[in-house]
Amino acid sequence: MLFKEVLTQAWDSLVAHRFRAGLTMLGIAWGILTVTSLMAYGNGFQRALFFGFSNAFSNGVAVIYGGQTSLQAGGERAGKRVYLKEADIEPLKQLGLVKYISPEIFETLPLTFGNRATSAGVRGVAPDYGVMRSEIPREGRFINAEDVERRRRVAFVGTEVARNLFGNSPGVGQTIRIRGLSFEVVGVLADKAQLSSYFWPDKRSVFIPYSVTEQLFHQDYLDTIVVQTIDPQFHDKAMTQVRGLLAERHRFDPRDERALSVNDSAEIREAVGGMATGLKIVLVFIGTLTLMIGGVGVMNIMLVSVTERTREIGVRKALGARRRHILLQFLLEALVITGAGGIAGILLTLAVVNLAGRRPFLAQLIGDPTGGTDIHLILTPDVVIATTAILMVTGILSGLWPAIRAARLDPIEALRYE
């Protein structure tokens, strides 16, 4: 009952000075709007980056290149070139932590269709490659195991290649020529946002079965081996197994970092996540400073309120109110102001998020028609929780000193105050 009475008194005091309290709430609402909007922007920034990189590499994918040894091992001198071979694929498949694997041979070649010509990155790969690199067809299909086994001259073409060769006509079923050899188009890549690639972007590439590359490419080694582990949590262990097996087969020290180069999706995601987290920390810091300015406004208003109500405080103390009652009343007033301003700020943020829509970021730069790499403000529960925590701290800090000052007033001196 005592707490209810103190709360009622606090509310009555705010209603009596509603214009002043309303302006103070507006300052808090603006601070909350700033914090939540910046945090929502940071979430959208992170999502846009992850969207672009996830389209290039599924989680747990690594692209392995041959390198040059820097350590002596197995009687071999340092400086030996390491060439990955097709014969390495089957032993790597037997590793329990490898889920998908594909050889890859790459070369930039001219393509023709009728009287139209273009150039593209021609990649000789296995069917697993399409799963690992998110090669989703807009029409038709990706190359399959039967294409590889029967050495079919079939091709899965990128979006831009199909546009250059076929215009707006369907590509599936058409026959293109690569270095004078005919290939039937079995699929066309869907529009794909891609922030990271190696060699050529996928939309400017053509994918063919690796078993027919000997008819086009004159090399007896692989440019890369692409692998994906069974689970991201086993990724490091799996890559240690892969490196160990290749070291044994090619006679180099598995600790030799230069013997193999690895483009690792886990490292890319970690780097992107660190960059996005850093930006979010800066944005939260800026928003928190704005909210703290609103908190200073609450403190000033509460200090003015203490001065104006000095005689009232003296009367309350003379009638038996204790220090904790006075302290609680003024602290509750500050919390009500910040709480009401916070609710208004969250509602304003919801309106801003809905009105803001998509903000330009990377889609135009990388030719992403889906808009997935642009920034969409994302108001998540963790943003609301973090904002609420900041708001509670602001409310307590803003009201604590005025409440302590009111509680410490001497009742006799307070009654004499004019």
N, C-alpha and C positions, 0 to 999 in steps of 0.2 A: 504493500500500500504506500510506503514511504517513497519507493522508487517511482511509482505511478504518479504520486503527487509532485515529485521533483520534475518528472518528465512533462507533466501538464503545465507547470510553471514555466519551464523552458520554452514550450510551444507558445504559450500565451505571450511571452516576451518577444518572440520572433514575429508573431502576428501584429503586435503593437508597433513594431518597427519593420513592417513588411517591405516597404520600398527599399530601405537600406539593405535588408537581408536579401531581397531579390537581386539587387545589383551585385552583391557578393556571390550569390549562387551563380549568377551569369559568368563571373570570372572563373569559378570552379568548373562550370559546364564547358567553357572554352578550353580550359586546361585538359579536361578529360577528352574532349573532342580531338585535341591535338595529339595526346598520347595514343589513343586508340587508333586514330587514322594513320599515324606514322607506323605503329606496330602492324596494322593491317597492310600497309604498303610494303613493309619489310617481308611479311609472309608472302605477298604476291610476287615480290622480287625473287625470293627463294624458289617459289613454285615455278616461275618462268624459266629460271636457270636449270632446275632439275628436269623440267619438261623437255627442254632442248637437248640436254645431255642423255636423258633416258632413251630418246629416240635414236641416238647414235649407238649406245651400248646398253644392253640389258644389265641388270645388277649381277655382279660376279663375273663379268666378261673381261678377258685379258687378250691383248694382241701381242704375239711374241715375234720378234725379229731376230735374225742371226746377227752376230756381232763379231768382235775380234778379241781374242784372249789377251789378258794383261798379266796372267800368272802362269807359271810353268806347271804342267800336270801330265801324268802318264807318259813321261818321256818326251812330251811335246814342248817345243819352245813357246815362249810368250809371243804374241803378235800373229798367231794363226787365225785365219778367217774361219768362222763357224757358219756353215751353210745348212739350213734346215731342209730335210728331204721328205718326200712323200712316204717313205718307209718308216718315218717317225710316227706317223698318225696312228697306226694300229696298236703299237705298244702303249701310246698315251691313252687310247680308248680303254685299255685294261685297268687304268688307275681308278680306284673306287670313288675318288672324290671328283672326277671329271664327268660332267653331265652331257655336254655337247662339245663337239670338236669339228673343225673344218680347216683343211689346207687352203691357202690362197696364193694365186699367182696373178700378178697385175702388170698391165702394160697399157699405155695410151695409144689407141689405134684409130684409123679413119673408118667410118661406117657409111654405107650407102643404101638408099632405098629408092629404086627408080632413078630419077634425075636429081634426087635430093641427097645431100651429103652433110656429115657432121663428124666430129671427133668425140670420143668418150673414153673413159677409163674402163677397160675390159677386165673383169675379175673372174678367174676360174676358181669356183668354190664348191663346197658340198651342201646338201640340203640343210644341215644344221645351221649353216651361216645365216639363213633367212630368219631363223628363230632368235639367234643371238643378237642380230643387228636390227631387229624389228622391220624386216622388209615385207611390209603388208601390201598385198596386191590391190590395185584399184579395179583391175579386171584380170581374169585368168588366174594363174597360179605361179608360185615360185618353182624352181627346178626341184625334182624329186630323186629318190634313190634309183628308180628305174632309168631315168635319164643318164645318171652317172654310170650305172652298170652296163647299159647298152651303147654308151658313148654317142648319145644323140646330140646332134647339133641344134640345140634349142637355146633360147635366150630370154632372160627376164630383164626388161629395160627400165631405166629410170624415167621419171616424169618428164624432165627437160629433154631427154633424148627422144622420147616418144613424141613430144610436141614438135621438135625440130624435123623429125622424119615423117610423121603421119598427120601433123596438124590436128584437126579435131576428129579425124577418122579413127575408128577402133584399131588398136595395134595387134591384138591377139589374132594369130593366123597369118599375119603378114610375114614375108621373108626379107630379111636384111642380109647384107653382105659385109663380112668383116675380113679384111685382108684377102678379098677375093673368094672367100668361102661363104656358102649360104647357111643361114641360121633361121629357124622358124621361131617367131616370137610367141611364147606361151603365157606371158604375163606382163603387166605394166604396173610399176610401183605407184602407190597412192601418194598424194601430196604429203610431204614429210618435213617437219621442222627439225633441223639438225644443227646444233651448235658446234659439234666436234666431229671431225672425221680424219682420216689419213688417206694418202693418195688423193683421190677425187671425191667430191660429195656424191652420195648415193643417187641423187636425182640426175646426175650427169654420168652415171655408170651403167654398164651392161654386165649382167651376171650370166655365166655359162658354166656347164659342168666341168670340173677340174680335169676329168678324164679325157676331154677333147682339147685341152690347151696345148698339148704337144704338136697339134696341127697348126697352131697359131704362134706360139712362143718357142723360141729356141733356147731354152735353159733347162738344166736338169736339177734345179733346186727350187724351193718355195720362197716366196717373198715374206710370207707370214704364216703362222699357225694361230688360229683364233680358238680359244677355249672358254667354256663357262663351267663353273664349279656347281656342285649339287646344291649348295646353300651358302649364302654370304658369310655365315659364321665360320665356315671351314675354308674360306677363300685363301687365307695366308698359308695354311697347311697344304692345301692342294697345289698352290704355286711352288711351294718347296719341293713337293713330289715331282712336279713337272720339270723343274729346273734340275733336280737330281737325276732323273731319267735321261734327259737330254745331255747332261754332263757326262753320264756314263757312256752314252752312245757316240758322242762326239769327242770324248777324251779331253775334257777340260775340267777345271776345279769348279764345283758347284757354288763356291763362295765368290767366284769371279763375276762381278757385276757387269763387266763390259763384254763378256762372252755372249750374253743375250740381252737384248733391249726389250722392255715390256711396257706396253701402253695399257695401264690397268684402270678399269672403270671404278674400282674401289678407291683408288688414290684420287681420281678425278672428282668423284662424289665428295670425298673428304675435303678436297681443296675448295670446291664450290660451296659446300656446307659451311666451311670456315669463313669464306668471303661473305656469304649471306648473313651469317651470325654476327660478323663484325659490323656490317651495315645496320643490322637490327639493334645492336647494342648502342650504336651512335644515335639512331633515331629515337630509341627509348630514352636515352640520356637527354636529348633535346626536348622531347615531350615532357619528361619529368620536370625539367627546369621551368617549363611554361606552367605546369601545374603548381609547382612550388611558389611561383609568383602569385597565383591565385590564393595559395595558402597564406602568403604574407598579407594579402588583402583581408582574409578572414581574421587573422590575428589583430590587424589594426582595428577592424570593426569591433571585435570583442573587447579590445582595450578601451575603446571609446565607450562601449556599453558599460564596462566596469566603472569608468569615471562618472558616467551619467547616473548610475544606479548606486552610488556610494551610500547615500542615506538609506535606500531600500535594503542594502546589505546590512547596514547597522541595525535597522529595525528587526530584520530576520534573526540576527545574532542575539539581539536583546530578548527576543521571544523564545530563544532556546535552540536556534539552528546551529549545528556544529560545522566545523571547517569542512568536513567531508561532504556535507549537504550542499554548501556553497560551491565547492570544487566540482561536484558532480553536475550541478545545474548548469554552470557555465561551460563545462566540457561537453555536456549533452547538446547545448545550443550550437556549439561549434561543429559537432558531429552531424546534427540535423542539417545545418547549412551545407556542409560538404557533401553529405549523403544525398540531399535533394538536388544539389548541383551536379553530382555524379550521375544520378539517374537521368537528368535532363541531357547531360553530355553523351551518355550511351545511346539515348534515343536519337540525338542529333547525328551521332556516328552512323547508326543504322541507315538514316536517311541519306547521308553523304555517300556511304558505300554503295547503296542502291542507285544513286544518281550518277556516281562517278563512272560506272561501267568499266570498259577496258581502256587502259592508258597505254599509249604507244611505247614500245621498248625495243624489241629485237625482231619482231615479225617482218617488218618492211626490209630490214637490213639483210636478213637471211632468206627472204622470200617464203615466209611461212603463211600460207593462206588460211590456216586454221585459227590464227591469233593466239595459239597456246603459249607462245613465247613473249606475248605482251603481258602487262601487269594488270591483274585483277585484284582489287582490294579484298582481302580475306579476313573477316572478323571471326576468329575462332574462339572456343571456350577458354583456351589458355590466355588469350589476349584480355578477355573480360576479367578473368581471375587475377591476372597480373595488375590490371588497371585498378581493380577493387582493392588489392593489397596496397598499392601506391596511394590510393585515395584515403584508406583508413589511416595510414601513417601520416599523411598530410593533415587530416582532420584532427588527429590526436596532438600532433606537434603544434598546429595552429591554435588550438584551444587550451593547451596545457598551461602556458605561461600566464595568459589572462585569468584562467581559472585559479591558478596558484596565487596570483596577486589579489584576486577577490577574496579568496579564503583567508589570506593573511591580514586583511584589514582589521584594525582595532575597532571594536564596536563603538567605543566612546568617541574616538576621532571621526568615525564614519557618521555618527549622529550629529556631530557639530558641522559636518561638511555643508557648505552652501552651494 
